Amino acid sequence: MKNKPFVASWSGGKDSALAYYRAVNAGAIPKKLWTMFEPDEKQSKSHALPFEVVEAQAKSLGVPLMTRGADWNGYQDQFLDAMKTCVAKGIPAAVFGDIDVEDHLKWVQETCATVDMEAIHPLWMTPRRQLLEEFIDVGFEAYVIVVNTKMMPVHFIGRKFTIEFMDELESLGIDACGESGEFHTVVIDGPIFSERLQVQFGTEMERDGYVFKAVTLN
């Protein structure tokens, strides 16, 4: 990956941040962040982060932000449009935070291949617990902002992502990586950031079995 320009698939959460970190450490050169938003482009998909928070993350990384808005039916078309744009600008590779879910890896690789984009997965098949401990050890700071209440207790919302938090989840039989959609996080600091994001956590909203915690810039 040395000296290879890349676009980072960026959710704003822990996996995308660690994948970015590993890619940069391997010598790759970040050229763009890419985040999928809801159709009105006010909130990111899954993590429900407001645009200004994702924009602040990009600013702290020092990388231009590229966004696309879509519902799930239009997701693939917007994915392809974003990748085509990057290839046209001389960015031949995209970095993703996949860990060990084969179906999603296959979809990403096959979809990228249709537009001659190389899909890179820096976290792939690293043991989940090892990734989480690395995330903490290198100095990332993240908080739980979405909880799937069908899979874990709602009281975990707002918690800082720590070793103790992981231990607590695992003691309850909950995947501390959240790979099945148990929860999502927002990263506000770490070795890839030039400065810590100043955010505040606000009210909680429940929708379709998920609880979302509001995140805004101070």
Backbone as a chain_set.jsonl record, in Angstrom:
{"seq": "MKNKPFVASWSGGKDSALAYYRAVNAGAIPKKLWTMFEPDEKQSKSHALPFEVVEAQAKSLGVPLMTRGADWNGYQDQFLDAMKTCVAKGIPAAVFGDIDVEDHLKWVQETCATVDMEAIHPLWMTPRRQLLEEFIDVGFEAYVIVVNTKMMPVHFIGRKFTIEFMDELESLGIDACGESGEFHTVVIDGPIFSERLQVQFGTEMERDGYVFKAVTLN", "coords": {"N": [[0.808, -1.221, 0.0], [2.135, 1.142, 0.082], [2.535, 4.543, -0.613], [0.183, 4.59, -2.067], [-2.628, 6.247, -3.276], [-5.76, 6.778, -1.617], [-9.327, 6.538, -1.032], [-11.265, 6.83, 1.844], [-13.74, 4.837, 3.191], [-16.003, 6.093, 5.345], [-17.569, 5.976, 8.324], [-17.55, 7.396, 10.593], [-17.217, 6.089, 12.911], [-15.64, 3.58, 15.073], [-14.512, 1.347, 13.578], [-14.066, 2.265, 10.931], [-12.294, 4.312, 11.505], [-10.074, 2.943, 12.609], [-9.347, 1.35, 10.427], [-8.574, 3.337, 8.614], [-6.408, 4.389, 10.05], [-4.643, 2.158, 10.063], [-4.173, 1.889, 7.314], [-2.867, 4.3, 6.671], [-0.609, 4.003, 8.282], [0.577, 1.954, 6.912], [1.622, 3.249, 4.802], [-0.021, 4.265, 2.829], [-1.797, 6.915, 1.102], [-4.07, 9.218, 2.167], [-6.727, 10.623, 0.363], [-9.393, 11.314, 0.148], [-12.295, 11.417, 2.265], [-15.195, 9.426, 2.469], [-18.586, 9.479, 2.975], [-21.73, 7.99, 3.474], [-24.953, 9.349, 3.475], [-28.314, 9.971, 4.705], [-31.118, 10.493, 2.407], [-31.65, 13.331, 2.476], [-29.247, 14.286, 3.247], [-28.632, 15.211, 5.787], [-28.135, 13.642, 8.009], [-25.876, 10.959, 8.739], [-25.885, 7.611, 7.411], [-26.953, 4.806, 9.322], [-25.197, 5.486, 11.631], [-26.241, 7.945, 12.169], [-25.084, 10.51, 12.386], [-24.837, 14.054, 12.491], [-24.258, 16.231, 9.666], [-22.385, 18.279, 10.216], [-20.761, 17.241, 12.235], [-19.447, 15.052, 11.042], [-18.136, 16.474, 9.078], [-16.435, 17.993, 10.698], [-14.804, 15.956, 11.702], [-13.484, 15.224, 9.313], [-12.119, 17.607, 8.783], [-10.339, 17.669, 10.964], [-8.831, 15.466, 10.323], [-7.68, 16.401, 8.064], [-8.456, 15.923, 5.454], [-10.327, 16.053, 2.433], [-13.915, 15.934, 2.449], [-16.246, 13.778, 0.97], [-19.578, 13.296, 0.114], [-22.558, 11.307, -0.225], [-26.05, 11.041, -0.736], [-28.707, 8.827, 0.009], [-31.49, 6.507, 0.032], [-31.912, 3.1, 1.221], [-32.557, 1.654, -1.057], [-31.416, 3.072, -3.124], [-28.773, 2.919, -2.546], [-26.617, 1.386, -3.666], [-26.285, 2.518, -6.229], [-25.426, 5.119, -5.597], [-23.112, 4.525, -4.188], [-21.558, 3.435, -6.284], [-21.381, 5.708, -7.906], [-19.873, 7.426, -6.302], [-17.439, 5.987, -6.168], [-16.716, 5.948, -8.883], [-16.26, 8.662, -9.292], [-13.979, 9.047, -7.713], [-12.083, 7.34, -8.968], [-11.903, 8.645, -11.421], [-10.587, 10.9, -10.609], [-8.066, 10.044, -10.141], [-7.719, 8.374, -7.959], [-7.123, 5.276, -6.973], [-7.867, 3.336, -5.131], [-9.891, 2.104, -2.425], [-10.518, 2.221, 1.033], [-11.839, 0.102, 3.468], [-13.702, -0.802, 6.448], [-14.214, -3.511, 6.995], [-14.319, -6.551, 8.866], [-14.789, -9.417, 9.397], [-17.033, -10.362, 8.112], [-18.164, -12.184, 5.622], [-20.085, -11.93, 3.499], [-20.549, -9.174, 3.21], [-17.987, -8.25, 2.606], [-17.595, -9.526, 0.122], [-19.605, -8.28, -1.406], [-18.705, -5.586, -1.399], [-16.175, -5.829, -2.669], [-16.861, -6.901, -5.194], [-18.578, -4.922, -6.164], [-16.917, -2.646, -6.225], [-15.072, -3.54, -8.108], [-16.44, -3.339, -10.5], [-16.105, -0.759, -11.335], [-13.446, -0.497, -11.595], [-12.13, 0.019, -9.183], [-9.944, -0.578, -6.548], [-10.543, -2.508, -3.724], [-9.658, -2.282, -0.38], [-8.979, -3.835, 2.696], [-7.989, -3.246, 5.636], [-8.408, -4.315, 8.201], [-9.14, -6.917, 7.97], [-9.911, -10.163, 9.039], [-8.422, -9.968, 11.354], [-8.366, -10.856, 14.746], [-11.289, -10.01, 16.579], [-11.242, -8.996, 19.25], [-8.556, -8.305, 19.462], [-8.385, -6.176, 17.643], [-10.006, -4.293, 18.915], [-8.607, -3.809, 21.296], [-6.267, -2.749, 20.225], [-7.292, -0.4, 19.135], [-7.933, 1.057, 21.441], [-5.413, 1.123, 22.706], [-3.756, 2.644, 20.993], [-4.755, 5.133, 21.314], [-7.302, 6.104, 20.549], [-10.483, 7.739, 21.011], [-13.768, 7.066, 21.714], [-17.396, 6.931, 21.625], [-20.484, 5.331, 22.455], [-23.214, 5.72, 20.374], [-25.439, 4.759, 19.137], [-27.792, 2.265, 19.839], [-28.947, -0.983, 19.395], [-31.799, -2.034, 20.597], [-32.888, -4.534, 20.597], [-30.837, -6.218, 20.84], [-29.051, -5.483, 22.811], [-28.837, -3.942, 26.108], [-30.395, -0.743, 26.607], [-29.15, 1.015, 28.318], [-26.481, 1.198, 27.769], [-26.022, 3.182, 25.979], [-24.24, 6.111, 25.114], [-21.967, 5.464, 26.49], [-18.435, 5.522, 27.069], [-15.972, 4.078, 24.974], [-14.147, 1.605, 26.188], [-11.71, -0.683, 27.653], [-12.871, -1.814, 29.9], [-15.567, -1.446, 29.32], [-15.816, -3.131, 27.092], [-15.281, -5.595, 28.337], [-17.494, -5.736, 30.001], [-19.631, -5.923, 28.175], [-18.975, -8.385, 26.95], [-19.227, -10.103, 29.094], [-21.911, -10.326, 29.225], [-22.497, -11.733, 27.039], [-22.513, -10.304, 24.689], [-21.39, -9.154, 21.576], [-18.481, -7.372, 21.587], [-17.499, -5.955, 19.507], [-19.584, -5.24, 17.965], [-20.394, -6.24, 15.491], [-22.664, -7.339, 14.378], [-24.425, -5.334, 14.295], [-25.113, -4.462, 16.816], [-24.458, -2.071, 18.109], [-23.362, 1.338, 17.483], [-20.636, 3.67, 17.097], [-19.124, 6.927, 17.754], [-16.16, 8.524, 16.847], [-14.002, 10.73, 18.429], [-11.447, 11.536, 18.894], [-7.932, 10.76, 18.466], [-4.957, 9.108, 17.101], [-4.955, 9.828, 14.409], [-6.111, 12.26, 14.214], [-5.847, 15.83, 14.085], [-6.7, 17.492, 16.059], [-8.74, 17.19, 19.001], [-12.203, 16.565, 18.698], [-14.644, 18.838, 19.765], [-17.412, 18.055, 21.263], [-20.875, 17.657, 22.218], [-23.153, 15.558, 23.955], [-26.524, 14.888, 23.569], [-30.031, 14.672, 23.756], [-31.956, 11.588, 23.671], [-33.321, 9.465, 21.132], [-35.797, 7.222, 20.074], [-36.265, 4.803, 17.531], [-37.75, 2.409, 15.583], [-36.793, 0.257, 17.157], [-34.23, 1.015, 17.699], [-32.062, 3.104, 19.584], [-30.979, 6.392, 19.508], [-28.402, 8.657, 20.228], [-28.155, 12.107, 20.424], [-25.627, 14.025, 18.832], [-23.685, 16.858, 18.876], [-21.696, 19.671, 17.794], [-19.681, 21.577, 20.048]], "CA": [[0.0, 0.0, 0.0], [2.995, 2.317, 0.218], [2.342, 5.637, -1.557], [-1.036, 4.418, -2.858], [-3.717, 7.149, -2.891], [-6.994, 6.059, -1.33], [-10.503, 7.153, -0.427], [-11.655, 6.046, 3.012], [-15.146, 4.703, 3.547], [-15.946, 6.697, 6.681], [-18.835, 6.033, 9.055], [-17.355, 8.235, 11.773], [-17.079, 5.21, 14.058], [-14.362, 2.965, 15.435], [-13.913, 0.474, 12.571], [-13.547, 3.066, 9.824], [-11.137, 5.062, 12.005], [-8.93, 2.048, 12.747], [-8.938, 0.974, 9.073], [-7.846, 4.509, 8.107], [-5.139, 4.426, 10.783], [-3.768, 1.087, 9.571], [-3.797, 2.193, 5.936], [-1.856, 5.363, 6.71], [0.613, 3.424, 8.842], [1.179, 1.103, 5.874], [2.207, 4.116, 3.8], [-0.997, 4.76, 1.864], [-1.995, 8.362, 1.171], [-5.502, 9.549, 2.139], [-7.101, 11.72, -0.532], [-10.768, 11.704, 0.412], [-13.206, 10.644, 3.1], [-16.485, 9.271, 1.801], [-19.63, 9.096, 3.927], [-23.095, 7.895, 2.97], [-25.952, 10.028, 4.296], [-29.707, 9.808, 4.322], [-31.371, 11.253, 1.173], [-31.552, 14.787, 2.642], [-27.833, 14.528, 3.593], [-28.491, 15.869, 7.086], [-27.599, 12.655, 8.947], [-25.237, 9.816, 8.103], [-26.62, 6.361, 7.517], [-26.642, 3.902, 10.446], [-24.697, 6.174, 12.817], [-27.087, 9.138, 12.362], [-24.282, 11.68, 12.751], [-25.136, 15.237, 11.684], [-23.223, 16.563, 8.692], [-21.322, 19.128, 10.766], [-19.833, 16.423, 13.015], [-18.608, 14.329, 10.08], [-17.288, 17.494, 8.457], [-15.392, 18.329, 11.671], [-13.854, 14.842, 11.688], [-12.676, 15.352, 8.1], [-11.229, 18.755, 8.963], [-9.279, 17.28, 11.887], [-7.972, 14.534, 9.587], [-7.02, 17.137, 6.992], [-8.798, 15.249, 4.198], [-11.622, 16.518, 1.937], [-15.052, 15.051, 2.65], [-17.172, 13.543, -0.136], [-20.792, 12.669, 0.627], [-23.649, 10.923, -1.11], [-27.28, 10.788, -0.007], [-29.533, 7.798, -0.617], [-32.133, 5.502, 0.863], [-31.223, 1.825, 0.99], [-32.792, 1.205, -2.431], [-30.499, 3.76, -4.021], [-27.44, 2.913, -1.955], [-25.58, 0.877, -4.576], [-26.037, 3.486, -7.295], [-24.626, 6.214, -5.05], [-21.804, 3.917, -3.915], [-20.834, 3.373, -7.556], [-21.105, 7.069, -8.36], [-18.75, 7.939, -5.504], [-16.22, 5.308, -6.578], [-16.371, 6.433, -10.226], [-15.697, 10.008, -9.122], [-12.607, 8.911, -7.196], [-11.233, 6.772, -10.028], [-11.696, 9.702, -12.412], [-9.656, 11.881, -10.043], [-6.769, 9.404, -9.926], [-7.681, 7.66, -6.677], [-7.394, 3.925, -7.464], [-8.146, 2.372, -4.064], [-10.792, 2.505, -1.349], [-10.263, 1.497, 2.281], [-13.069, -0.233, 4.175], [-13.489, -1.315, 7.803], [-14.714, -4.874, 7.181], [-13.497, -7.372, 9.766], [-14.861, -10.859, 9.123], [-18.339, -10.719, 7.555], [-17.831, -12.549, 4.246], [-21.049, -11.441, 2.518], [-20.333, -7.745, 2.947], [-16.7, -8.138, 1.906], [-17.81, -9.93, -1.269], [-20.366, -7.224, -2.077], [-17.825, -4.425, -1.576], [-15.144, -6.118, -3.667], [-17.472, -7.06, -6.514], [-19.114, -3.63, -6.595], [-15.769, -1.805, -6.574], [-14.433, -4.065, -9.319], [-17.177, -2.923, -11.698], [-15.627, 0.567, -11.755], [-11.975, -0.548, -11.521], [-11.637, 0.503, -7.898], [-9.407, -1.631, -5.688], [-11.057, -2.478, -2.353], [-8.641, -2.687, 0.596], [-9.607, -4.099, 3.995], [-6.852, -3.375, 6.564], [-8.754, -5.019, 9.441], [-9.73, -8.202, 7.628], [-9.552, -11.394, 9.725], [-7.742, -9.757, 12.635], [-9.325, -11.185, 15.813], [-12.053, -8.836, 16.991], [-10.75, -8.428, 20.515], [-7.253, -7.687, 19.179], [-8.65, -4.882, 17.026], [-10.55, -3.377, 19.921], [-7.536, -3.418, 22.204], [-5.391, -1.852, 19.471], [-8.007, 0.866, 19.036], [-7.752, 1.757, 22.71], [-3.985, 1.278, 23.016], [-3.104, 3.702, 20.203], [-5.22, 6.43, 21.787], [-8.595, 6.58, 20.057], [-11.552, 8.008, 21.978], [-15.048, 6.875, 21.038], [-18.568, 6.792, 22.483], [-21.625, 4.633, 21.859], [-24.259, 6.698, 20.047], [-26.615, 4.027, 18.657], [-27.958, 0.941, 20.447], [-30.042, -1.826, 18.94], [-32.363, -2.503, 21.861], [-33.237, -5.95, 20.486], [-29.613, -7.003, 20.983], [-28.319, -5.103, 24.013], [-29.599, -2.998, 26.938], [-30.314, 0.646, 26.184], [-28.347, 1.847, 29.228], [-25.115, 1.334, 27.27], [-25.887, 4.355, 25.108], [-23.461, 7.196, 25.689], [-20.772, 4.983, 27.191], [-17.13, 5.616, 26.435], [-15.487, 2.773, 24.537], [-12.967, 1.276, 26.981], [-11.522, -2.111, 27.92], [-13.878, -2.197, 30.896], [-16.826, -1.516, 28.603], [-15.778, -4.368, 26.313], [-15.408, -6.719, 29.274], [-18.875, -5.762, 30.476], [-20.446, -6.473, 27.097], [-18.67, -9.794, 26.744], [-19.752, -10.866, 30.226], [-23.335, -10.498, 28.953], [-22.628, -12.468, 25.789], [-22.711, -9.341, 23.602], [-20.17, -8.922, 20.802], [-17.931, -6.054, 21.904], [-17.18, -5.276, 18.256], [-20.826, -4.772, 17.372], [-20.372, -6.598, 14.072], [-24.002, -7.687, 13.911], [-25.264, -4.144, 14.412], [-25.556, -4.239, 18.186], [-24.298, -0.654, 18.462], [-22.449, 2.134, 16.659], [-19.865, 4.633, 17.881], [-18.534, 8.093, 17.117], [-14.777, 8.753, 17.268], [-13.774, 12.178, 18.54], [-10.018, 11.821, 19.03], [-7.06, 9.626, 18.197], [-3.684, 9.431, 16.463], [-5.13, 10.341, 13.053], [-6.736, 13.582, 14.311], [-4.958, 16.938, 14.449], [-7.214, 18.005, 17.321], [-9.915, 16.499, 19.511], [-13.475, 17.216, 18.429], [-15.381, 19.322, 20.925], [-18.81, 17.702, 21.023], [-21.713, 17.401, 23.379], [-24.149, 14.526, 23.737], [-27.792, 15.437, 24.021], [-31.197, 13.834, 24.009], [-32.029, 10.289, 23.01], [-34.52, 9.263, 20.341], [-35.991, 5.816, 19.721], [-36.925, 4.572, 16.254], [-37.668, 1.046, 15.035], [-35.987, -0.617, 17.996], [-32.903, 1.598, 17.912], [-31.998, 4.363, 20.326], [-29.917, 7.26, 18.98], [-28.044, 9.786, 21.096], [-27.782, 13.279, 19.636], [-24.249, 14.496, 18.944], [-23.516, 18.161, 18.26], [-20.443, 20.359, 18.095], [-19.752, 22.658, 21.027]], "C": [[0.841, 1.272, 0.0], [2.784, 3.274, -0.956], [1.09, 5.503, -2.426], [-2.106, 5.401, -2.38], [-4.995, 6.347, -2.618], [-8.087, 6.995, -0.846], [-10.924, 6.245, 0.72], [-13.166, 6.032, 3.15], [-15.256, 5.051, 5.034], [-17.336, 6.782, 7.31], [-18.774, 7.035, 10.195], [-17.15, 7.43, 13.036], [-15.751, 4.497, 14.126], [-13.721, 2.155, 14.31], [-13.331, 1.264, 11.409], [-12.314, 3.855, 10.259], [-9.9, 4.173, 12.109], [-8.437, 1.583, 11.379], [-8.125, 2.098, 8.431], [-6.454, 4.569, 8.734], [-4.164, 3.379, 10.254], [-3.299, 1.368, 8.142], [-2.701, 3.248, 5.885], [-0.532, 4.829, 7.261], [1.331, 2.517, 7.854], [1.745, 1.923, 4.726], [1.259, 4.632, 2.749], [-1.297, 6.24, 2.131], [-3.482, 8.689, 1.09], [-5.77, 10.774, 1.27], [-8.517, 12.226, -0.3], [-11.358, 10.83, 1.508], [-14.521, 10.572, 2.358], [-17.492, 8.74, 2.807], [-20.979, 9.07, 3.236], [-24.056, 8.501, 3.979], [-27.355, 9.593, 3.881], [-29.989, 10.708, 3.102], [-31.257, 12.765, 1.307], [-30.155, 15.241, 3.043], [-27.651, 15.317, 4.881], [-27.883, 14.943, 8.132], [-26.98, 11.49, 8.192], [-26.064, 8.555, 8.308], [-26.093, 5.547, 8.691], [-26.231, 4.647, 11.712], [-25.482, 7.433, 13.151], [-26.302, 10.351, 12.869], [-24.682, 12.87, 11.89], [-23.946, 15.589, 10.789], [-22.072, 17.328, 9.328], [-20.325, 18.34, 11.619], [-18.902, 15.645, 12.094], [-17.647, 15.299, 9.397], [-16.155, 17.889, 9.397], [-14.364, 17.202, 11.785], [-12.923, 14.958, 10.492], [-11.676, 16.494, 8.221], [-10.068, 18.4, 9.882], [-8.323, 16.276, 11.248], [-7.188, 15.243, 8.492], [-7.277, 16.542, 5.625], [-10.165, 15.744, 3.728], [-12.715, 15.467, 2.111], [-15.907, 15.001, 1.391], [-18.391, 12.822, 0.426], [-21.709, 12.266, -0.52], [-24.874, 10.662, -0.237], [-28.134, 9.766, -0.726], [-30.319, 7.032, 0.435], [-31.474, 4.162, 0.539], [-31.435, 1.317, -0.435], [-31.823, 1.849, -3.418], [-29.046, 3.704, -3.593], [-26.37, 2.483, -2.958], [-25.266, 1.864, -5.69], [-25.164, 4.635, -6.799], [-23.22, 5.754, -4.67], [-20.971, 3.93, -5.196], [-20.477, 4.762, -8.068], [-19.921, 7.663, -7.609], [-17.432, 7.304, -5.942], [-15.768, 5.754, -7.97], [-15.721, 7.806, -10.148], [-14.247, 9.937, -8.66], [-11.657, 8.368, -8.255], [-10.914, 7.847, -11.063], [-10.704, 10.755, -11.938], [-8.304, 11.256, -9.691], [-6.597, 8.747, -8.578], [-8.077, 6.208, -6.961], [-7.86, 2.93, -6.409], [-9.089, 2.975, -3.032], [-10.547, 1.61, -0.145], [-11.57, 1.336, 3.048], [-12.749, -0.883, 5.523], [-14.031, -2.706, 8.05], [-13.751, -5.701, 8.023], [-13.571, -8.858, 9.415], [-16.222, -11.305, 8.592], [-18.176, -10.922, 6.045], [-18.784, -11.924, 3.222], [-20.822, -9.973, 2.185], [-19.019, -7.519, 2.221], [-16.883, -8.448, 0.424], [-18.556, -8.846, -2.034], [-19.491, -6.01, -2.368], [-16.827, -4.681, -2.696], [-15.736, -6.214, -5.072], [-18.002, -5.737, -7.043], [-17.985, -2.69, -7.003], [-15.135, -2.238, -7.892], [-15.136, -3.603, -10.588], [-16.753, -1.549, -12.198], [-14.106, 0.672, -11.629], [-11.403, 0.119, -10.283], [-11.144, -0.681, -7.081], [-9.942, -1.466, -4.27], [-10.016, -3.049, -1.402], [-9.293, -2.776, 1.971], [-8.508, -4.323, 5.056], [-7.137, -4.177, 7.832], [-9.088, -6.488, 9.209], [-9.071, -9.381, 8.351], [-8.599, -11.202, 10.902], [-8.75, -10.086, 13.731], [-9.983, -9.93, 16.374], [-11.507, -8.187, 18.257], [-9.41, -7.73, 20.309], [-7.429, -6.303, 18.561], [-9.116, -3.855, 18.052], [-9.469, -2.896, 20.88], [-6.541, -2.491, 21.515], [-6.007, -0.454, 19.39], [-7.814, 1.708, 20.298], [-6.279, 2.078, 22.952], [-3.336, 2.423, 22.254], [-3.69, 5.077, 20.492], [-6.507, 6.963, 21.196], [-9.581, 6.79, 21.211], [-12.888, 7.94, 21.253], [-16.154, 6.655, 22.059], [-19.69, 6.095, 21.726], [-22.754, 5.634, 21.622], [-25.514, 6.051, 19.469], [-26.628, 2.666, 19.333], [-29.159, 0.253, 19.818], [-30.64, -2.491, 20.174], [-32.848, -3.946, 21.803], [-32.035, -6.833, 20.807], [-28.8, -6.652, 22.225], [-29.106, -4.06, 24.792], [-29.349, -1.544, 26.535], [-29.39, 1.46, 27.073], [-26.887, 1.97, 28.786], [-24.931, 2.554, 26.379], [-25.151, 5.47, 25.839], [-22.177, 6.763, 26.366], [-19.495, 5.2, 26.378], [-16.622, 4.217, 26.12], [-14.146, 2.492, 25.219], [-12.832, -0.241, 27.105], [-12.584, -2.607, 28.896], [-15.261, -2.334, 30.246], [-16.905, -2.808, 27.784], [-15.971, -5.592, 27.204], [-16.856, -6.874, 29.745], [-19.811, -6.343, 29.415], [-20.237, -7.981, 26.957], [-19.183, -10.666, 27.888], [-21.25, -11.138, 30.066], [-23.584, -11.265, 27.659], [-22.884, -11.586, 24.587], [-21.374, -9.114, 22.897], [-19.666, -7.498, 21.032], [-17.521, -5.28, 20.657], [-18.435, -4.716, 17.584], [-20.98, -5.132, 15.91], [-21.728, -7.005, 13.52], [-24.97, -6.523, 14.064], [-25.789, -3.884, 15.803], [-25.491, -2.77, 18.586], [-23.384, 0.013, 17.45], [-21.799, 3.199, 17.542], [-19.544, 5.882, 17.054], [-17.139, 8.282, 17.712], [-14.533, 10.257, 17.305], [-12.3, 12.544, 18.727], [-9.224, 10.559, 18.732], [-5.833, 10.052, 17.416], [-3.802, 9.964, 15.04], [-5.707, 11.76, 13.042], [-5.698, 14.647, 14.688], [-5.399, 17.584, 15.754], [-8.483, 17.25, 17.707], [-11.176, 17.275, 19.155], [-14.142, 17.624, 19.733], [-16.871, 19.097, 20.657], [-19.573, 17.64, 22.337], [-22.788, 16.391, 22.989], [-25.462, 14.983, 24.365], [-28.864, 14.393, 24.252], [-31.109, 12.515, 23.247], [-33.359, 10.167, 22.278], [-34.611, 7.786, 19.969], [-36.749, 5.71, 18.409], [-36.684, 3.147, 15.796], [-36.745, 0.136, 15.828], [-34.568, -0.143, 18.234], [-33.037, 2.871, 18.738], [-30.771, 5.133, 19.846], [-29.678, 8.387, 19.966], [-27.579, 10.934, 20.207], [-26.34, 13.676, 19.907], [-24.167, 15.83, 18.209], [-22.152, 18.734, 18.602], [-20.667, 21.417, 19.152], [-19.501, 24.003, 20.355]], "O": [[0.293, 2.371, -0.076], [2.844, 2.882, -2.121], [0.947, 6.222, -3.415], [-2.46, 5.395, -1.2], [-5.277, 5.363, -3.302], [-7.825, 8.081, -0.328], [-10.937, 5.022, 0.574], [-13.801, 7.084, 3.218], [-14.668, 4.375, 5.878], [-18.175, 7.569, 6.873], [-19.804, 7.475, 10.704], [-16.936, 7.992, 14.11], [-14.845, 4.77, 13.339], [-12.512, 2.254, 14.099], [-12.228, 0.971, 10.949], [-11.39, 4.045, 9.468], [-8.802, 4.592, 11.742], [-7.231, 1.433, 11.183], [-7.109, 1.844, 7.783], [-5.456, 4.774, 8.044], [-2.992, 3.679, 10.023], [-2.143, 1.107, 7.807], [-1.725, 3.107, 5.148], [0.538, 5.17, 6.757], [2.545, 2.329, 7.942], [2.29, 1.362, 3.776], [1.677, 5.368, 1.856], [-1.08, 6.744, 3.233], [-4.101, 8.461, 0.051], [-5.131, 11.816, 1.419], [-8.815, 13.401, -0.516], [-10.985, 9.668, 1.668], [-14.925, 11.528, 1.697], [-17.286, 7.69, 3.416], [-21.337, 9.996, 2.508], [-23.991, 8.212, 5.174], [-27.551, 8.942, 2.855], [-29.188, 11.591, 2.795], [-30.818, 13.432, 0.369], [-29.901, 16.439, 3.167], [-26.648, 16.008, 5.057], [-27.192, 15.402, 9.041], [-27.48, 11.077, 7.146], [-26.842, 8.45, 9.257], [-24.904, 5.606, 9.007], [-26.848, 4.462, 12.761], [-25.409, 7.938, 14.271], [-26.804, 11.124, 13.686], [-24.851, 12.721, 10.68], [-22.794, 15.289, 11.105], [-20.909, 17.065, 9.023], [-19.161, 18.731, 11.718], [-17.697, 15.585, 12.339], [-16.481, 14.973, 9.169], [-15.028, 18.1, 8.947], [-13.174, 17.471, 11.948], [-11.709, 14.807, 10.632], [-10.524, 16.365, 7.808], [-8.93, 18.786, 9.614], [-7.141, 16.239, 11.589], [-6.155, 14.749, 8.043], [-6.433, 16.634, 4.733], [-11.084, 15.849, 4.542], [-12.478, 14.27, 1.945], [-16.251, 16.033, 0.817], [-18.244, 11.833, 1.144], [-21.642, 12.809, -1.622], [-24.755, 10.127, 0.865], [-28.276, 9.828, -1.947], [-29.888, 6.913, 1.582], [-30.587, 4.09, -0.311], [-30.574, 0.616, -0.968], [-31.456, 1.243, -4.424], [-28.187, 4.352, -4.19], [-25.337, 3.14, -3.085], [-24.103, 2.031, -6.059], [-24.259, 5.075, -7.507], [-22.255, 6.504, -4.813], [-19.824, 4.378, -5.196], [-19.388, 4.967, -8.605], [-19.068, 8.322, -8.203], [-16.423, 7.996, -6.075], [-14.572, 5.92, -8.209], [-14.748, 8.081, -10.85], [-13.392, 10.673, -9.152], [-10.549, 8.88, -8.42], [-9.779, 7.944, -11.529], [-10.058, 11.422, -12.746], [-7.49, 11.882, -9.013], [-5.476, 8.576, -8.098], [-9.259, 5.932, -7.17], [-8.212, 1.799, -6.744], [-9.089, 4.183, -2.795], [-10.388, 0.397, -0.281], [-12.311, 2.298, 3.251], [-11.668, -1.441, 5.714], [-14.289, -3.064, 9.199], [-12.532, -5.57, 7.91], [-12.545, -9.49, 9.165], [-16.535, -12.495, 8.618], [-18.065, -9.958, 5.288], [-18.336, -11.439, 2.184], [-20.892, -9.574, 1.023], [-18.943, -6.686, 1.318], [-16.383, -7.718, -0.432], [-18.2, -8.521, -3.167], [-19.535, -5.466, -3.471], [-16.655, -3.839, -3.578], [-15.176, -5.672, -6.026], [-17.89, -5.456, -8.237], [-18.088, -2.008, -8.022], [-14.713, -1.403, -8.692], [-14.505, -3.487, -11.639], [-17.008, -1.204, -13.351], [-13.548, 1.767, -11.564], [-10.325, 0.712, -10.325], [-11.853, -1.678, -6.94], [-9.807, -0.394, -3.679], [-9.543, -4.17, -1.593], [-10.064, -1.899, 2.361], [-8.144, -5.466, 5.336], [-6.207, -4.668, 8.471], [-9.298, -7.229, 10.17], [-7.857, -9.572, 8.29], [-8.026, -12.174, 11.396], [-9.893, -9.636, 13.654], [-9.322, -8.919, 16.611], [-11.335, -6.97, 18.317], [-9.152, -6.686, 20.909], [-6.711, -5.367, 18.911], [-8.677, -2.705, 18.051], [-9.421, -1.718, 21.233], [-6.026, -1.559, 22.132], [-5.314, 0.55, 19.559], [-7.564, 2.911, 20.228], [-5.945, 3.191, 23.36], [-2.464, 3.107, 22.79], [-3.192, 6.081, 19.983], [-6.791, 8.155, 21.32], [-9.519, 6.113, 22.238], [-13.114, 8.671, 20.289], [-15.904, 6.252, 23.195], [-19.828, 6.25, 20.512], [-23.198, 6.311, 22.55], [-26.541, 6.714, 19.325], [-25.602, 1.989, 19.398], [-30.243, 0.828, 19.72], [-30.045, -3.413, 20.732], [-33.184, -4.527, 22.834], [-32.178, -8.037, 21.021], [-27.951, -7.436, 22.649], [-29.948, -3.365, 24.222], [-28.234, -1.169, 26.171], [-28.886, 2.497, 26.641], [-26.133, 2.757, 29.36], [-23.8, 2.921, 26.058], [-25.4, 5.738, 27.015], [-21.378, 7.606, 26.775], [-19.492, 5.075, 25.153], [-16.817, 3.285, 26.901], [-13.128, 3.084, 24.859], [-13.728, -0.988, 26.712], [-13.129, -3.698, 28.728], [-16.028, -3.234, 30.588], [-17.929, -3.491, 27.783], [-16.725, -6.506, 26.869], [-17.37, -7.985, 29.87], [-20.68, -7.158, 29.725], [-21.194, -8.748, 26.86], [-19.532, -11.828, 27.68], [-21.794, -12.054, 30.684], [-24.727, -11.428, 27.231], [-23.41, -12.05, 23.575], [-20.35, -8.907, 23.548], [-20.356, -6.532, 20.705], [-17.228, -4.086, 20.733], [-18.351, -3.826, 16.737], [-21.632, -4.404, 15.16], [-21.917, -7.015, 12.304], [-26.185, -6.698, 13.975], [-26.784, -3.18, 15.977], [-26.355, -2.279, 19.312], [-22.716, -0.654, 16.66], [-22.332, 3.578, 18.585], [-19.674, 5.89, 15.83], [-16.958, 8.209, 18.928], [-14.817, 10.969, 16.342], [-11.945, 13.722, 18.719], [-9.755, 9.448, 18.743], [-5.68, 11.232, 17.099], [-2.83, 10.504, 14.512], [-5.783, 12.392, 11.988], [-4.799, 14.404, 15.493], [-4.582, 18.155, 16.476], [-9.204, 16.74, 16.85], [-11.217, 18.498, 19.292], [-14.195, 16.847, 20.686], [-17.503, 19.853, 19.919], [-18.986, 17.579, 23.418], [-23.266, 16.37, 21.855], [-25.509, 15.404, 25.521], [-28.621, 13.357, 24.871], [-30.312, 12.35, 22.324], [-34.383, 10.685, 22.725], [-33.612, 7.174, 19.594], [-37.734, 6.413, 18.184], [-35.538, 2.726, 15.639], [-36.003, -0.66, 15.253], [-33.786, -0.824, 18.897], [-34.006, 3.617, 18.601], [-29.667, 4.591, 19.788], [-30.619, 8.996, 20.476], [-26.718, 10.756, 19.345], [-25.883, 13.669, 21.05], [-24.542, 15.917, 17.039], [-21.528, 18.329, 19.583], [-21.703, 22.081, 19.168], [-19.52, 25.039, 21.02]]}, "num_chains": 1, "name": "protein.A"}
